[in-house]
Amino acid sequence: MTYSFVATHPGTFVYESGTNPDVQVPMGLFGALIVRPTAGQYFVYNDAGKPAGQSSEFNPGSFDEMGDSLASGENLVLQSEVTRR
């Protein structure tokens, strides 16, 4: 089975089984889906026209002169309890 859709809103979403979720989700059939805005991969929202410092732009590859990261980057953690049946 194949599902298709048009991602119209940027954000982070969870997907899960639509056919038998009571059984399949506890077995691990779920995940995360990140929809990037049309402003670009380093934006959270479509606000590229805002002045610097007021937009949602981030740079996960910024480092200071000592080589330390200036940004924590982008991380996604999705956890679940898996049970055996």
FENQUIQUI-V445805 format. One record per pair of residues at least 12 apart in sequence whose C-alpha atoms are under 10 Angstrom apart, sorted by the first residue. I is the first residue (numbers start at 0). GAP is how many residues later the second one is. D is the distance in whole Angstrom. If there is no record, write none. Layout:
i-><I I>
gap-><GAP GAP>
d-><D D>
This chain:
i-><0 2 6 6 6 6 7 7 7 7 8 8 8 8 8 8 9 9 9 9 9 9 9 9 9 10 10 10 10 10 10 10 11 11 11 11 11 11 11 12 12 12 12 12 13 13 13 13 13 13 14 14 14 14 14 15 15 15 15 15 16 16 16 17 22 22 24 24 24 24 25 25 25 25 25 25 26 26 26 26 26 26 27 27 27 27 27 29 29 30 30 30 31 31 31 32 33 38 38 39 40 40 40 41 41 41 41 41 41 42 42 42 42 42 43 43 43 44 57 57 57 57 58 58 58 58 59 59 59 60>
gap-><18 15 27 28 29 30 27 28 29 30 26 27 28 29 36 37 24 25 26 27 28 33 34 35 36 22 23 24 25 26 33 34 20 21 22 23 24 32 64 18 19 20 21 22 16 17 18 19 20 64 14 15 16 17 18 12 13 14 15 16 12 13 14 12 60 62 55 56 57 58 54 55 56 57 58 59 53 54 55 56 57 58 51 52 53 54 55 48 50 47 48 49 44 45 46 43 42 17 18 17 16 17 18 14 15 16 17 18 32 12 13 14 15 16 12 13 14 12 13 14 15 16 12 13 14 15 12 13 14 12>
d-><9 10 10 7 9 10 9 10 9 10 7 8 7 10 9 9 8 5 5 5 8 10 7 6 8 8 6 5 7 8 7 8 7 6 5 6 9 10 9 9 6 5 6 8 7 6 5 6 9 9 9 5 5 6 7 9 6 4 7 9 6 6 10 10 10 9 9 10 9 10 8 7 5 6 8 9 10 9 6 7 7 9 10 8 9 7 9 9 9 7 9 10 8 9 7 10 9 10 9 9 9 9 10 8 5 5 6 8 10 8 5 4 6 9 5 7 8 8 8 10 8 9 7 9 7 9 7 4 7 7>
